[in-house]
Each structure stands twice: as structure tokens, then as C-alpha cells.
Amino acid sequence: MALNNTYDARLVQQETAVGAGVQILLLTLLGTAIGMGPVGWLTGLAFAIATWAVLSRALHRSRPRSFGPANRVTLGRAVLVGGVTALVADSFQDSPPVSLFVGLTAVALILDGVDGRVARRTGTCTALGARFDMEVDAFLILVLSVYVSMELGPWVLLIGAMRYVFVAAARVWPWLRAPLPPSTARKTVAALQGVFLLLAGADWLPGAGNAAVVLLALALLVWSFGRDVRWLWRHRTATAEPAPVPPPVKTTA
């Protein structure tokens, strides 16, 4: 029997629509549980709409055969990140219950190690899936850095902003867009950012302890990005754009 390897736009769009619906359901539950204010509601809804729109566009461009089990796990993480985002936005008016904030964030961080394993075991590793996973991770770190910065100061925002600064710099210097070699150290540093920020956000340590943990996270991140930028700089000639070919010179017979 022949397998269906064609792109089914309607089926894929249904998956993203379900994700948006689950996001709204989670916001409703959070709003009922803690009496979330309008800022939290609007921020959570904006996140849901933006995620649905960007993901739908990416799926339409890449035209995958199916959404895939690993992307479903990542979409579930995105829903949790949307809930955390709403809680952090609401915290500018009222502090969210620490247990709720920690619970949602912890599950989102734990699932970060699941989607990659699912993709490898099911043979569904794709560039889109890797990018989706990375963007969800980066946004969660940004949101956590905003939350912790309210207690420790704006310098914490350097952690959440660093990846986006790197992306912006790559638009100016194309050699920064070259693929990097696999690195366990890079993956470890990236995973520790969420753990350290969650630890500081949960406020389980004294003030000096929270600051020390976040400073360590920032130092590790600066080292990791600096290491990658140095490697890209050393190998920039291999990724430089080729020189334009001059037009042929006319000769007379």
C-alpha cells in the first residue's frame, strides 16, 4: 500500500489551531485560578496569536508531510511558555503564586529534553522542528529574565536578549549565519539558563544567592556565545559570498 507523503495543508493547520485553542484554555484556567488581570490576558492572547501565525507560515513554506510527534511536544511546551508569559505580564500588577509559576516553568524546561528524543526515535528530525524548538527556548529565557530582572535589576535582561542581539548582528555580518559544529558545552549552557533563572525566580535562595546564580548564568552564556563567535570569525572565509563573475570581454575576430 502506498504511503501518503504529500503535504496536507488542512491537517497541518488543524494541529496549529488545536495548539492555539489549548493555549486559550490554559489562559482561562489561569485566569480563573488567580484572577488574572487584563495585562496578563492580553499578553497571553497575543502570544497565542503570534505563535499560531508564525508557525502556520513556517509550515506553509516548508510543506512537511505531517506535523509530527516531536513538533506536538514542542507545541505543548509553547503553550506552557504562553502561560508563563501571561503570569509574568500579570506580575507587574500582582505577584503570581510561586508554586504555579514554578510548576509551569519546570514542566516546560523538562519537556525541552523530550522533543529532540522523540524526533530522533521517530525519524522526524527537521530543520523546522529544530528552529521551532530553539525559538520556544529563547523566548522562555527572555520571559524568565524579565521576571527575575524585576527583583535583581535590568542587567538580568542581558541573558534573555543575547540570542536576539546575535540574530540581529547576523543580518549585518553574514558570516555569523554559518552553521556551527555540534557542541555539548553549548547545549549544557543553554539548558542551565532556564534552571538558574527559575531558581532565582522561585526566590528559594537569599538575595545574594539569587544574584550569584544569575551572574553565573550570564558568565556562562557570554563564554558560550564568545566561543561560537570566535569559531565563526576564524572560519568566515569559508562562508564568504563568492566574488561576482565579471562579464565576458568581447573580442573581434
Order of alpha helices (4+ residues) and beta strands (2+ residues): alpha-alpha-alpha-alpha-alpha-alpha-alpha-alpha-alpha-alpha
